[in-house]
Amino acid sequence: SLRRAIGKNYVFCRASLNFVVPQENLSHLYIVKCSACHGKDGNGPVGPSIAGKSYEYNIKKLQEYKENKVQNTMMEDLLTRTPNEELEQLAKEISQFKPRS
């Protein structure tokens, strides 16, 4: 199986068949909800960079997407049923990502 071939230290993201991220520093929540578009470090490869933003900025943006105040069908679909506690966890985790230099 793929999981056996990759090993227990990695998670295979079904949203993108080619995307494998190290598990040790990422929450399951981020891996499932965000990493396919925003990458393991918040710097892409598909979605815009979310690295280098503050917790306050991140929670505001996540809530705006969830409430459809910012038009983005994919983000709205991902976040509509996401509890606010999970949004807070994501905002905190994302605020620790460093932008690429």
Secondary structure, 3 states (H helix, E strand, C coil): CHHHHHCCCEEECCCCCCCEEECCCCCHHHHHHCHHHHCCCCCCCCCCCCCCCCHHHHHHHHHHHHCCCCCCHHHHHHHCCCCHHHHHHHHHHHCCCCCCC
